[in-house]
Amino acid sequence: MAKAPRNYKKEYENYDGTEVVKKRRAIRNAARAKMMKAGKVHKGDGLDVDHAKALSKGGTNTPGNLRVKAASANRSYARNKDGSIKSNK
């Protein structure tokens, strides 16, 4: 049985295009830009900019809260249904 093709336009309208998601994406992009300017990450290097205290837990984009981690390590936290991190140890 063939699956129906994904409706990317609908996904964008219902999730990716919402103001909350756009704001969070802008914050993450700003953190990456700061670390790129500092020379700690580069495009295509497979590294993520991690927030020591997660943004969903009240963290900020201050340099003291930013660190570089491998993408696989940064994305392996247990998450709640809304995508926020359950615990950041």
N, CA, C and O of each residue as an XYZ file, in Angstrom:
356
protein
N       0.843     -1.171      0.000
C       0.000      0.000      0.000
C       0.891      1.238      0.000
O       1.741      1.400      0.876
N       0.696      2.095     -0.970
C       1.514      3.297     -1.098
C       1.014      4.384     -0.151
O      -0.189      4.590      0.006
N       1.958      5.066      0.468
C       1.600      6.158      1.360
C       1.304      7.409      0.532
O       1.889      7.617     -0.532
N       0.413      8.214      1.021
C       0.119      9.485      0.362
C       1.325     10.408      0.533
O       1.988     10.367      1.570
N       1.615     11.231     -0.459
C       2.758     12.140     -0.328
C       2.509     13.171      0.774
O       1.371     13.560      1.035
N       3.596     13.602      1.414
C       3.486     14.594      2.488
C       3.016     15.918      1.929
O       3.422     16.325      0.840
N       2.179     16.573      2.659
C       1.695     17.890      2.283
C       2.513     18.926      3.054
O       2.119     19.374      4.131
N       3.646     19.293      2.487
C       4.562     20.203      3.177
C       3.948     21.585      3.383
O       4.202     22.232      4.398
N       3.148     22.035      2.432
C       2.511     23.349      2.562
C       1.592     23.376      3.784
O       1.581     24.349      4.539
N       0.829     22.307      3.972
C      -0.070     22.233      5.123
C       0.725     22.161      6.424
O       0.354     22.793      7.413
N       1.828     21.386      6.428
C       2.676     21.297      7.619
C       3.211     22.674      8.003
O       3.227     23.044      9.177
N       3.653     23.433      6.978
C       4.184     24.764      7.252
C       3.102     25.664      7.827
O       3.338     26.380      8.800
N       1.919     25.630      7.230
C       0.823     26.479      7.697
C       0.411     26.133      9.123
O       0.107     27.022      9.918
N       0.403     24.847      9.442
C      -0.079     24.406     10.755
C       0.985     24.414     11.842
O       0.646     24.465     13.025
N       2.267     24.363     11.474
C       3.299     24.291     12.507
C       4.463     25.238     12.230
O       4.645     26.219     12.951
N       5.245     24.957     11.203
C       6.483     25.704     10.963
C       6.268     27.190     10.719
O       7.166     27.993     10.974
N       5.099     27.565     10.231
C       4.827     28.959      9.928
C       4.200     29.734     11.065
O       3.915     30.922     10.915
N       3.977     29.089     12.204
C       3.358     29.795     13.320
C       4.364     30.759     13.958
O       5.575     30.547     13.895
N       3.846     31.800     14.561
C       4.707     32.837     15.136
C       5.606     32.296     16.249
O       6.758     32.712     16.369
N       5.091     31.377     17.058
C       5.887     30.813     18.155
C       7.099     30.068     17.592
O       8.214     30.242     18.082
N       6.890     29.253     16.583
C       7.974     28.465     15.999
C       8.975     29.375     15.290
O      10.182     29.148     15.371
N       8.487     30.394     14.602
C       9.383     31.340     13.930
C      10.277     32.059     14.945
O      11.468     32.255     14.705
N       9.688     32.450     16.082
C      10.452     33.150     17.114
C      11.539     32.238     17.701
O      12.680     32.665     17.880
N      11.180     30.985     17.999
C      12.164     30.044     18.541
C      13.294     29.780     17.549
O      14.461     29.698     17.931
N      12.936     29.649     16.273
C      13.944     29.414     15.239
C      14.894     30.601     15.136
O      16.100     30.417     14.972
N      14.358     31.828     15.231
C      15.188     33.030     15.179
C      16.171     33.069     16.350
O      17.321     33.476     16.181
N      15.727     32.651     17.528
C      16.594     32.625     18.706
C      17.720     31.610     18.508
O      18.878     31.899     18.811
N      17.380     30.415     17.996
C      18.408     29.395     17.747
C      19.399     29.864     16.682
O      20.603     29.643     16.816
N      18.901     30.507     15.629
C      19.782     31.003     14.575
C      20.714     32.092     15.098
O      21.877     32.157     14.699
N      20.211     32.947     15.989
C      21.046     33.998     16.573
C      22.162     33.388     17.421
O      23.293     33.875     17.400
N      21.852     32.330     18.164
C      22.875     31.666     18.987
C      23.963     31.071     18.086
O      25.151     31.197     18.383
N      23.564     30.430     16.999
C      24.544     29.850     16.076
C      25.403     30.943     15.448
O      26.612     30.772     15.292
N      24.781     32.068     15.087
C      25.528     33.180     14.489
C      26.580     33.717     15.461
O      27.694     34.045     15.052
N      26.232     33.806     16.742
C      27.207     34.260     17.751
C      28.405     33.324     17.822
O      29.551     33.766     17.889
N      28.122     32.016     17.806
C      29.211     31.038     17.904
C      30.036     31.003     16.616
O      31.242     30.763     16.667
N      29.409     31.236     15.475
C      30.154     31.299     14.212
C      31.082     32.508     14.221
O      32.231     32.413     13.790
N      30.592     33.636     14.708
C      31.402     34.845     14.779
C      32.598     34.638     15.705
O      33.679     35.179     15.472
N      32.389     33.848     16.755
C      33.480     33.555     17.694
C      34.431     32.488     17.132
O      35.480     32.225     17.720
N      34.069     31.875     15.999
C      34.934     30.874     15.372
C      34.825     29.488     15.982
O      35.690     28.644     15.748
N      33.786     29.239     16.754
C      33.655     27.949     17.423
C      32.907     26.915     16.597
O      33.075     25.716     16.819
N      32.083     27.353     15.645
C      31.375     26.444     14.742
C      31.480     26.981     13.326
O      31.709     28.171     13.112
N      31.310     26.090     12.368
C      31.358     26.456     10.960
C      30.243     25.730     10.226
O      29.759     24.695     10.685
N      29.842     26.267      9.103
C      28.787     25.664      8.313
C      29.188     24.247      7.890
O      30.281     24.032      7.366
N      28.300     23.296      8.121
C      28.537     21.923      7.698
C      29.472     21.122      8.580
O      29.921     20.054      8.164
N      29.786     21.587      9.778
C      30.733     20.884     10.640
C      30.097     19.776     11.485
O      30.810     19.051     12.178
N      28.760     19.634     11.438
C      28.085     18.584     12.197
C      27.962     18.881     13.677
O      27.664     17.990     14.473
N      28.189     20.126     14.046
C      28.088     20.517     15.447
C      26.845     21.369     15.673
O      26.391     22.074     14.772
N      26.305     21.297     16.871
C      25.162     22.107     17.269
C      25.584     23.068     18.359
O      26.506     22.795     19.128
N      24.900     24.193     18.415
C      25.077     25.117     19.519
C      24.025     24.739     20.556
O      22.826     24.776     20.279
N      24.477     24.382     21.727
C      23.606     23.925     22.806
C      23.500     25.023     23.844
O      24.443     25.782     24.064
N      22.363     25.097     24.467
C      22.164     26.018     25.586
C      22.315     25.213     26.874
O      21.573     24.257     27.099
N      23.267     25.592     27.714
C      23.490     24.866     28.973
C      22.200     24.812     29.780
O      21.836     23.754     30.292
N      21.511     25.932     29.898
C      20.166     25.961     30.476
C      19.224     26.141     29.293
O      19.255     27.175     28.626
N      18.403     25.162     29.036
C      17.542     25.152     27.857
C      16.663     26.398     27.779
O      16.229     26.931     28.800
N      16.411     26.849     26.561
C      15.548     28.002     26.363
C      14.165     27.741     26.942
O      13.538     28.649     27.489
N      13.683     26.497     26.825
C      12.361     26.150     27.346
C      12.321     26.169     28.871
O      11.243     26.181     29.464
N      13.494     26.171     29.506
C      13.574     26.224     30.968
C      14.021     27.597     31.467
O      14.390     27.749     32.631
N      13.987     28.599     30.581
C      14.331     29.957     30.986
C      15.747     30.375     30.657
O      16.196     31.422     31.123
N      16.465     29.591     29.869
C      17.829     29.940     29.467
C      17.844     31.085     28.469
O      16.811     31.449     27.906
N      19.019     31.647     28.256
C      19.172     32.784     27.350
C      20.257     32.501     26.320
O      20.875     31.436     26.326
N      20.477     33.466     25.440
C      21.520     33.363     24.429
C      22.820     34.036     24.862
O      23.655     34.355     24.016
N      23.003     34.254     26.146
C      24.245     34.874     26.607
C      25.405     33.907     26.360
O      25.218     32.692     26.423
N      26.588     34.429     26.084
C      27.730     33.548     25.781
C      28.003     32.504     26.859
O      28.445     31.402     26.536
N      27.755     32.814     28.116
C      27.986     31.859     29.196
C      27.029     30.678     29.179
O      27.297     29.655     29.808
N      25.920     30.809     28.468
C      24.933     29.741     28.408
C      25.061     28.911     27.124
O      24.357     27.914     26.961
N      25.944     29.311     26.222
C      26.102     28.607     24.952
C      27.324     27.703     24.980
O      28.363     28.056     25.539
N      27.184     26.536     24.371
C      28.304     25.604     24.257
C      28.133     24.816     22.959
O      27.037     24.757     22.401
N      29.209     24.220     22.490
C      29.190     23.450     21.247
C      29.175     21.965     21.585
O      29.963     21.495     22.405
N      28.270     21.232     20.944
C      28.169     19.785     21.141
C      27.973     19.116     19.794
O      27.536     19.746     18.831
N      28.298     17.841     19.738
C      27.997     17.064     18.542
C      26.487     17.017     18.367
O      25.752     16.950     19.352
N      26.023     17.051     17.140
C      24.586     17.070     16.876
C      23.891     15.877     17.519
O      22.809     16.025     18.088
N      24.494     14.703     17.436
C      23.863     13.505     17.996
C      23.714     13.603     19.512
O      22.727     13.117     20.064
N      24.668     14.215     20.185
C      24.595     14.363     21.635
C      23.586     15.441     22.031
O      22.883     15.304     23.032
N      23.522     16.499     21.248
C      22.621     17.605     21.572
C      21.157     17.235     21.360
O      20.285     17.758     22.054
N      20.878     16.359     20.432
C      19.492     16.031     20.093
C      18.987     14.775     20.775
O      17.918     14.272     20.430
N      19.740     14.262     21.739
C      19.373     12.993     22.365
C      18.663     13.147     23.708
O      18.422     12.147     24.383
N      18.324     14.361     24.111
C      17.628     14.561     25.375
C      16.205     14.014     25.300
O      15.567     14.062     24.248
N      15.720     13.503     26.408
C      14.321     13.093     26.489
C      13.468     14.355     26.409
O      13.792     15.377     27.014
N      12.384     14.270     25.661
C      11.557     15.456     25.432
C      10.103     15.228     25.830
O       9.599     14.105     25.803
N       9.445     16.323     26.197
C       8.010     16.316     26.474
C       7.260     16.337     25.153
O       7.873     16.498     24.097
N       5.935     16.174     25.195
C       5.134     16.182     23.984
C       5.227     17.488     23.228
O       5.090     17.495     22.005
N       5.458     18.606     23.923
C       5.553     19.907     23.246
C       6.953     20.181     22.705
O       7.202     21.249     22.145
N       7.874     19.221     22.868
C       9.228     19.360     22.347
C      10.222     19.917     23.337
O      11.419     19.926     23.051
N       9.776     20.382     24.490
C      10.688     20.903     25.489
C      11.437     19.740     26.173
O      10.969     18.602     26.183
N      12.575     20.052     26.726
C      13.432     19.043     27.340
C      12.887     18.670     28.713
O      12.530     19.542     29.506
N      12.826     17.351     28.994
C      12.357     16.893     30.304
C      13.347     17.256     31.396
O      12.972     17.817     32.426
N      14.604     16.937     31.169
C      15.644     17.303     32.130
C      16.915     17.547     31.367
O      17.156     16.904     30.345
N      17.726     18.452     31.832
C      18.981     18.817     31.164
C      20.106     18.637     32.156
O      20.493     19.578     32.850
N      20.640     17.403     32.224
C      21.692     17.097     33.195
C      23.040     17.180     32.566
O      24.049     16.953     33.234
